[in-house]
Amino acid sequence: MSIRVHYDNVNFRLKRSGEVKRFLGKVIGEEERILGDLVFIFTGDEEMILINRKFLSHDYYTDVISFDYGEGKNVSGEIYISCETVKRNGRLYNVSYKEEIIRVMIHGILHLCGYGDDREERKKKMMDRQEELLEKFIGGKW
């Protein structure tokens, strides 16, 4: 299947998208899952808060929201990313915009692979895996 990228009224464009998509496909494989139909939608804060309110009953900005449409080991879904929140978080954590974009893309994929961040022990496992994968991407060791 495929990983597609859409842009919803944002100036951002994913650089080296082919390389990023190949890496994310390998992440899915490492998690013993199968790539289905996966779409990343890059958008802004206002759209994200509307999605958060409508579908999750949360009234706050967030960097990433994943909608899982997969069945069994099939990873399919939509991952919405707020470019504005990602940019703010990058400045807050003193990392580049690109690094933070890749981090939240990995985060969204991990949610679709069954990871959760709703409890502290699950969150630690997810964050450890996320950072391990990010280091692989940054270091070119994938």
Residue, then its C-alpha position, 0 to 999 in steps of 0.5 A: m500500500s502507501i504513505r501519502v502526504h497532504y497539506d491543509n492550508v500550510n506553507f510547510r512541505l516535507k523535505r526528502s519525503g521519499e526518504v521519510k516515507r521509506f523510513l516510516g515503512k521500515v518502522i511499521g515492519e520493525e513493529e511486525r505490522i503491515l503498511g496499509d493506506l496511511v495519510f499524513i495531513f499537515t495542518g494548523d492549530e485551529e484545524m487541530i483544535l476543531i478535530n480535538r474538540k469534535f472527535l476527542s472531546h479535548d479543548y486544547y492544542t496538540d501536535v499530533i492526532s492519529f485516527d486508526y482505520g487498520e485491522g489486525k496487523n494492517v496499519s492504516g489511518e490518518i495522522y494529523i500534525s499541527c505545523e504551528t504546535v510542532k514549531r513551538n515545541g521544537r523551540l521549547y525543546n531546543v530541537s530543529y523543526k525537521e527533527e520535531i516533525i519526524r518525531v511526531m510522525i513516528h509518534g503517530i505511527l507508533h499509536l497506529c502500531g498499538y502503543g499508547d501514552d495514556r498511562e505513565e508506564r505505557k507512555k515511557k515505553m512509547m517515548d523510549r521507542q520513539e526516541e530510539l527510532l528518531e536516533k536511527f533516522i537522524g544517524g542514518k542507521w536504518 
